[in-house]
Amino acid sequence: MSELQIMRITTPEGREEEIKVITILRKPDDGKEIILYTYDDEADDIDIYASILKKDSNGNLLDAITEKEDWLLVQKAIKELSE
């Protein structure tokens, strides 16, 4: 995997972490951003995580994906990335 951008985020629990951004999906209909990311891009099989990306005065916040439509978008993107 090529060099990934590092982003500092705040988790829903309030912890600050560094993640490695695989891609950010932007939904044109509502402007929502969904981020696909990992913590370790050096492993042979990386774990890919997905969250809603929210930006506010405190920085980048991650929130849970709850809508089926958003999960379908994530699944499609992961499939395309794996090909």
C-alpha positions as CSV (number, residue, x, y, z in Angstrom):
1,M,0.0,0.0,0.0
2,S,1.3,3.4,-0.9
3,E,2.1,6.1,1.7
4,L,-1.1,7.1,3.5
5,Q,-1.9,10.5,4.9
6,I,-1.9,10.7,8.7
7,M,-4.8,12.4,10.4
8,R,-5.3,13.3,14.1
9,I,-8.9,12.5,15.2
10,T,-11.0,12.4,18.3
11,T,-12.9,9.2,18.9
12,P,-16.5,9.2,20.2
13,E,-15.1,8.3,23.6
14,G,-13.0,11.5,23.5
15,R,-9.6,9.9,22.9
16,E,-7.2,11.5,20.5
17,E,-5.6,9.2,18.0
18,E,-3.6,9.1,14.8
19,I,-5.1,7.2,11.9
20,K,-3.9,6.5,8.3
21,V,-6.5,7.7,5.7
22,I,-7.2,5.3,2.9
23,T,-9.9,7.5,1.3
24,I,-12.7,9.9,2.1
25,L,-16.1,9.4,0.5
26,R,-18.2,12.4,0.0
27,K,-22.0,12.0,-0.4
28,P,-23.2,14.7,-2.8
29,D,-26.8,14.6,-1.7
30,D,-26.1,15.6,2.0
31,G,-22.4,16.5,2.1
32,K,-21.7,13.8,4.6
33,E,-18.1,12.5,4.6
34,I,-17.3,8.9,5.3
35,I,-13.6,8.1,6.0
36,L,-12.0,4.7,5.4
37,Y,-8.9,4.3,7.5
38,T,-6.5,2.0,9.2
39,Y,-4.0,2.0,12.1
40,D,-1.4,-0.2,10.5
41,D,-0.7,-0.1,6.8
42,E,2.5,-2.2,7.1
43,A,0.8,-5.6,7.7
44,D,0.0,-8.0,4.8
45,D,-3.7,-8.0,5.6
46,I,-4.7,-4.6,6.9
47,D,-7.9,-3.9,8.9
48,I,-10.0,-1.2,7.3
49,Y,-12.3,0.9,9.5
50,A,-15.1,3.2,8.4
51,S,-16.7,6.2,10.3
52,I,-18.5,9.4,9.7
53,L,-16.0,12.2,9.6
54,K,-17.2,15.4,11.3
55,K,-15.1,18.6,11.5
56,D,-15.6,21.2,14.2
57,S,-13.6,23.7,16.2
58,N,-12.0,20.8,18.2
59,G,-10.7,19.2,15.0
60,N,-11.7,15.9,13.3
61,L,-14.3,13.8,15.0
62,L,-15.3,10.2,14.2
63,D,-18.9,9.1,14.6
64,A,-20.6,5.7,14.0
65,I,-22.2,4.8,10.7
66,T,-25.8,4.0,11.4
67,E,-27.6,4.3,8.0
68,K,-27.8,1.3,5.6
69,E,-27.2,3.5,2.6
70,D,-23.9,4.6,4.1
71,W,-22.8,1.0,4.7
72,L,-23.6,0.1,1.1
73,L,-21.4,3.0,0.0
74,V,-18.6,1.7,2.3
75,Q,-18.9,-1.9,1.0
76,K,-18.8,-0.7,-2.6
77,A,-15.7,1.4,-2.0
78,I,-13.9,-1.5,-0.2
79,K,-14.7,-3.8,-3.1
80,E,-13.3,-1.3,-5.6
81,L,-10.1,-0.8,-3.5
82,S,-9.5,-4.5,-3.3
83,E,-9.7,-5.1,-7.1
